[in-house]
Amino acid sequence: MRRPVHGEPEPQPDAYQHPPQRYVPPRLPAQHLFEPPAPSAWSEPESRPPARRSDSFLDQGRYQELPAVPAARESTTRIALIYPELLGTYGDGGNALVLTQRLRWRGIAAEVVSVPAGEPVPAGCDIYLLGGGEDEPQTLAAEGLRRNNSIERAVAGGAAVLAVCAGYQVIGQSFPAGGKIHDGLGLLGVETRRSFDPPDAPLPPRVVGDIALDPDPSLRLPLVLGYENHGGRTRPLPGARGVPFGKVRIGLGNGIPEGTDGLVEGTVLGTYLHGPVLAQNPAVADLLLTWVHGPLPALPGPPEVDALRAARARALQIA
Ligand SMILES: NC(=O)CC[C@H](N)C(=O)O
């Protein structure tokens, strides 16, 4: 992007144009991201005992005052980032950072367990993250994951999964790549194809751009914002359980006549939304965290994300 000439006003959030989709970030106080929210932001009564966490960063100052939280499945919440070099093309690894930080802000110990391709996937993690990727890496990822059923076993034991785009396709029943149909993990009852149109119809174009969802009411989430970039179309199999992640307000999502994106079944969430989706939608991060922790104290903001969401909603004319 061109740097502003001295004396020229810096671009402001309102300069965000759509189309063309060019994002100018709002100007924000940089230090906030490194500071915990003020204790006044917490909705729980102050009489609760301090958090169990003893992390050197969190032990400083205000974190001592944070309320206790329900017992985690284990003392440290383990967030598995699956094959980041194959399923990390679109910055979806940021989802791990968001989950970790939102736990730490609440005084809960958390660690990211990065699982490189070729390594066995541990079955003892609390949340499994699969990101987006191109067709070939996605096929390799599916092959690796099919070698053991760690994620399926972890889910049976109460773990949560967030699978984005290629990850969503991989945890479904089947997906296309390189002119073939590949088996997925079958964690979600969906199938992906390049098209569900009659074989003689031209292939639909790749969809790239902003996406906004009205989440399924059962999830009790605010508007979900993101970015999509995929060639595949995904539909539920007959008799599939779960609810769509949301109804598409802007964008394509699953690309089926129902106008939905993703599928949520139990503690497994598949979606086409990049962003990273949890960075733009902290409420979705907290939904995943409550799946493994039970109810958590409210944690508003951070204000940078509120500002970002407001700017994006304005730009998409859905404010
Ligand atoms: N962004 C992605 O993860 C893309 C997934 C898949 N390769 C597709 O094009 O549909």
The ligand as a MOL file (V3000), in Angstrom:
LIG
                    3D

  0  0  0     0  0            999 V3000
M  V30 BEGIN CTAB
M  V30 COUNTS 10 9 0 0 0
M  V30 BEGIN ATOM
M  V30 1 N -9.3990 -22.2630 1.2390 0
M  V30 2 C -9.4220 -23.5850 1.2570 0
M  V30 3 O -9.1410 -24.2030 2.2520 0
M  V30 4 C -9.7770 -24.2660 -0.0110 0
M  V30 5 C -10.2800 -25.6720 0.1680 0
M  V30 6 C -10.3220 -26.4480 -1.1180 0
M  V30 7 N -8.9750 -26.6820 -1.5790 0
M  V30 8 C -11.1870 -25.7620 -2.1390 0
M  V30 9 O -10.6840 -25.0560 -2.9790 0
M  V30 10 O -12.3910 -25.8830 -2.0890 0
M  V30 END ATOM
M  V30 BEGIN BOND
M  V30 1 1 1 2
M  V30 2 2 2 3
M  V30 3 1 2 4
M  V30 4 1 4 5
M  V30 5 1 5 6
M  V30 6 1 6 7
M  V30 7 1 6 8
M  V30 8 2 8 9
M  V30 9 1 8 10
M  V30 END BOND
M  V30 END CTAB
M  END
